[in-house]
Amino acid sequence: MASLAAAAPAADASHDDALRRRVLSKLRPRIVFYCFLLFIINYLDRVNVGFAALHMNKDLGFSATVYGLGAGIFFLGYIAFEIPSNMIMHRVGPRRWIARIMVSWGLVSGGMAFVQGETSFYVMRFLLGLAEAGFVPGILLYLTYWYPARDRAKATAGFMTATVLSSVIGAPLSGWILSSNPTWFGLAAWQWLFILEAAPAVILGVVTYFYLVDRPQDGRWLDREEREWLIATLDRENRQIARTGSHEFRTIFRDPRVWLLTLIYLFNAIAIYGVVLWLPQIVRSIGGLSDFQTGLVTAVPFACAAVGLVVVARNSDRTGERQWHTALSALIGGVFLAASALAPSPLTGLLLLCAAAFGVWAVLGVFWALPTLFLTGAAAAGGLAMINGFAQISGFIGPYLVGWIKDATQSFTPALLTLAAGPIVAALLCAGLSLKGGRTDGR
């Protein structure tokens, strides 16, 4: 009898694990892959100004400082509407709101083709930030509607991999558009770059309205047993977090952990945005490269970043540890970014930059599992938006710093050294974070 009693829990656990694997196998293509595709389009429209600048700056007479300010001012608009956007999504549902965001940013991104000078450049970049606000935290919140905590880092990493694969795909694509030099209807190649790369956002925005499913309760592509298991698992986790953590919106502003996580993400992202929005011009400064060759070389560090995102997130999910995976990834990124600035040759610098990209981007997959350790419901909606929103000031600081330092020194070396300090500070802050051991497995 004792052996039968012992066998029952083991059988239940085995059945639960089999159900979990079945559900995850359906969630990956239906949820993560689709969100990944949307984020590729999103990130491409956000950073393709870096490639347009190879010709736009000369045509419009922009200095490095003007370009850096315009590239960064996007994030002021982004910050302004980030929290309101996520709270609206929490009320009206992801399907409607994400579709609205995509169509809006696609139209504004295409409008970037028609900037005439500094003022219109600044205005359009600000409006693009407003239009895109809420997309990233909205998807991060959406993943918490579908993924249990133990599987969330890998799902987030799958989504965040789009930030680097968009550059792996987009850099050669943007270089090819510029090299092919389309001049239809009297528009320059850099103008067609904005128009052609904005069109998918509008098209997929319409598709999203009909394709996306708000909650597991509506997921008819899961069978009844799978759907009930997923709903019960998520409800159990949310009740547990509500007992020990925060679930009301107003609590996020009083929680020092939320502010510390915001600083961690901000300092790491200074390096990310500084590199992303200037890398084509850094690569071009090596000399002797065509637009298409510049695109190919620019894609290499981002391929390494994609590997970092996936490898670190998988190991974090396997061990259940979050905090030190985040801290060590940031530290590796900062140290190698500083080393790349001091490299004795362009090839060595590129290899060190690849190692730096592995580290700083690996942070993105693991980091977002940290706030959901203690936030749920409206607090999760507001908290994720608050962290991502306020941290986006890094997108203003990073590009502007690089432009200002480049104009002052006529070199990218001190600019890269300055960017490298960000992830190192983020690593130190994360190491001091007190967050339930930084685990999601209860150990």
Beta strands, then each sheet from edge to edge (+ up, - down):
end
